[in-house]
Amino acid sequence: MDYDFRFHSRRSCVLATRGMVASSQPLATQTGLDVLKRGGNAADAAIATAAMLCVVEPVSNGIGGDCFALYFDAKTKEITALNGSGRSAAASDAAALRKQGLKQMPLYTGAAVTVPGVTRGWADLLERHGSLSMRELLQPAIETAERGYPVTEWIARAWRLSEKKLLRAPDWRSGDRDNGPEQPSGAELLLKGRAPDAGEIIKLPTLAATLRGIAAEGPAFIYEGEFAKAAAEHVQRYGGWLTAEDFAAHQGEWVEPLSTDYHGAKLYECPPNGQGLAALVACNIANAANLARMDEAERLAHMIEFMRVGFEVAQKEVYDPKWSKVDKKHLCGRAYGISRLVDIDASTAFQGHVFGRTGNDTVYLSVVDGQGNACSWIQSCYMGTGTGLVVPGTGVSLQNRGAGFSLEKDHPNLLEPRKRPYHTIIPAMTTRGGELHACFGIMGGHMQPQAHFQVLTHLLDGMNPQQVLDAPRWQLMGSGAKLLIEPGFSPEVLSDLKSRGYDVHLVDGFDRIQMGGGQVILRDAASGVLTAGSDPRKDGCAAGF
């Protein structure tokens, strides 16, 4: 069956009090909700949902990728941030890549593979906040991978984009084709050598076996045993440097989130090496402006320019914090927002901005339990299935997060040994008066901070969670003043943006996937009522009890 992907949700919100889960695939949402019904908390449900998403949406995330999280503890009212991103190999060598004639990091070779942080991230969250065992929480994902499941619509179309990469097909078009051997193991994530169509049932037995190993042994199965050796060997076959020792050295990290006040709410983001700083800077500048007095076109033009400045700051300040000697908190303060506001002229589109590389394939999930604990969780292999290098016999495709490094000698994201790259995936959370307000996130490369800014603005303007996710979005991208925009803005607004110098491109149908897909759960502090929405640009849903 063919789809034009011009879906209009016309959904109302989902409301509950004892727990809520929202994700990009219904089977994953139900898995997390089942955990809450059995007495698990937000951390437990998040990991069960995340594991299921590795199975039912393997072209957007997986065990071979990274993760980040924000967690709200209802007892302490504290928000903590988990950095579950992996590091480059100890033997990483930017000079060697430059000698090959490369000016940018390769996208799909072993050199682009960093240590996958997802499994360690699951264990870190459970150890600090969870109440159930890894074995119990991974069981639904294991059974689904073994028995099979029907592939959903958006995911089926996205699967096609990774088909030739997984097969290393002769006619596969990539900008940096490696000279490694053929890789038949990529077929482990395909159905008889091809991407499954919507409605077809697919089984992933080798991935199920890997999940069984993690359920039995925990993160040691990935970082200390045969998997690490096999993965390192596979990466090296394709020109990378990772070793089993690099896997064994990996650790996640609990860090203090960054935050800024925005029209009565406090927005929290993970600190660098994630790009959440871009959203914080945009909100910080907007908080210093008087957007309420502007008409729609003027307000939109200002928000776009605030976001542009946010990315300008992020390109300079987002890199592995171990290489940073300067705290980033001042960039989220009121004084900095005011200082940048006076530099902005929204009457004319800024033409000088150039974005770095980005991908659009990620999974995000939001969970709030009946006690008010909340987990904002995101995981990804970056560009679909990442490098497309599937470790033979495991069903695990390795990420290409190393593409976030630079080969320029003086660049803050220069490829160096055991370093974390610039990361696009970012969860979000807001509070009001110290109480949880919203647990949310929107997927999609450089769209993510832009969507955080837009979604939060709509929420604080009075829209409900489903309305903010249904609303049309805009996205700065590429070079100059290229602006992607979805149907739904008035012709007058589009004409106004063009008159200011924006290169406006309308985006519809399946192409809307690059505008991000999100999940939002609000919590009313007085009543405990949870209100959720799920993005129509994905196959998922919200469910509560």
Protein Blocks (a to p, Z undefined) as FASTA:
>chain_A
ZZehiacfkpacdddfkbccddfbfklmmmmmmmmmnopafklmmmmmmmmmmmmmmmlg
cjklccddddddfklopacdddfbdcddfkbcfklmmmnopabdcfkbmklpccdfklmm
mmmmmmmmmmbdfklmmmmmmmmmmnopaddfklmmmmmmmmmmmnopaklccfbbcfbd
cdfklmmmcgehiacdehiacddfklmmmmmmmmmnommlmmmmmmlmmmmmmmmmnopa
bdfklmmmpccdddddddddeehiacdddddfbfklmmmmmmmmmmmpcfklpcfklmmm
mmmmmmmmmmmmmmmmgccfklpcbdfklmmpmklmmmmmmmpcfkbccfkbccddddfb
dcddddddfkopacdddddehjonlnopacehklpacdfklmmpcfbfklcklccehiac
ddfbdcddddeehiafbdcddeeijlmmmmmmmmmmmmmnopafklmmmpccdddehehj
adcddehiafklmmmmmmnopacdddehjllmmnopaddddddfknopacddddfkbcbd
cddZZ
